[in-house]
């Protein structure tokens, strides 16, 4: 079953970790990241020399956040698509810090902030009689 735009946005805003799809010279890569949502954009941090830092700047990316309950065969998935840009403006960085700065779980220095301003936001729910908001693994409210 398709999720509405508002359901997709609410589920996206509730999470803290997802996956970014980026294409490099060797083909597609899926990279797990911690993220935040600031306005109509997903913000995540990476290393400038990483696959995402190297090939994600200015590229069209896909981002997915989801949750599945394997025991009950139900869950949901939200996918955002859009162009990623490096956050360089100091006032935008202040806004990110004020709303919810992404905190990478991965080790190492990750000073590069990327903003994925989505142009498309879609989602699906699987399983009958399932309310994805009732069983969220994390309830982050900003």
N, C-alpha and C positions, 0 to 999 in steps of 0.2 A: 504494500500500500504506500502510495506517495505521501510524503510529509509536506505540509504547507510551508511557505517561505518563513512565516513567523515561528513555526515549530523548529525548522532547520536552524534559524538564527538563535533561538533559545537554547537548543542543544549544543550548538557550537560555542556559545558564550559560557556554558556550564562546565566545560572541560578544561583540562590542563595539559594533556598530551595527545598528540596525533601524528600523522605521517604526511610528509611532503613528497610529491613526485616531481622530479626534475630530469631533464634529458641532457646528457653530456655526449661527448664524442663516442663513448663506448655503448651508448644506448640509455635506456631509462634507469633511474635509481629511485628507490623508496627509502626515505630517511626519517626515522622517528625524531620528533622534537617536542619540547615543551613550548607552550604558546600562550598568548593572551589575545583577547579581542578588544581593540580600541577603535571605537566608532565602527565604520564598515570595513575594517581591516583586521587581518590576522597578523600578529607580530611574533617573530621568533628570532633567536640568536644562534649564530654559528661562527665558525672560524673562517677568516677571509680565504684561507688556502684549502678549505674543504671542498668537496664536490658541490655542495649547495652554495657555498660562498663564491666559488669560481664560476659556476654555470647558472646560478639562480638569479643573479643581478640582471634586471631588465627582461627576464624570461617569463613566459607564461607557464605557471605552475598549477598543479592540483594539490589540494590539501584535504585529508580525510580524517574525521574523528568518528568513532563508533563504539558500540557496546553490544556484546552478545551474551545471552544466557544459554549456554550449551545444554543444560539439563532440561530446560523448558522449550528449546528450539525457537527462540525469539530474540529480537534485538533491533537495532537501528544503525543507520549509517548516514552521515552528512558529508557531502563533497562540495568544496568551494573551488572555483577556478578564477584565475586572474593574473595580472602581471605583478611581479615582485619588484620592489624598489628598495634601495638602501635608505635607511633613515639617517639623514645627515643634519636636518634642521634641529637646532637646540630646543626650540619651543615644542616641537613634536616629541622629542625625547622626554621633556618635562611632562607632557601629557601621558606618555607611556608609563613613566615612573609613577605618576599619580593614580592611574587607573589600575594597572596590574602588570608589573614588569615580568616578562618570562624568566623563569629560573631554570636553566638547563640542569638536568640530572647527570648528563654525561660530563666526564672530567675534561680538564683542559680549559684554556682561555677561549672564550667565545664573545669577542667584542663587537662583532658585526651584527647589527640589528636590521632585519629585513621586514618589510611591510608588504603583505599580499592583500591588495584592495580587490575584493571579489567582485566579479562582474556576473557571476553565475553561482547560485546557491541552491542545491537540490538535496533531497534525502528520501530514504525509504525506511519503512518499518516492516519487519517480518514477524509472523506469529499472530495468533488470534487473541483478541481480548487483552491486548498488551498496551499499557500506558508507559511510554518510555520515560516520562518525567517522574513516575512513582519510584522507579528502581534505578535512578542515576547512581553510578558508583561514586561520584563526587558531586557535591552541590555547591559549586563556587558561584557566588552571587556578587556582582560588582555594582 
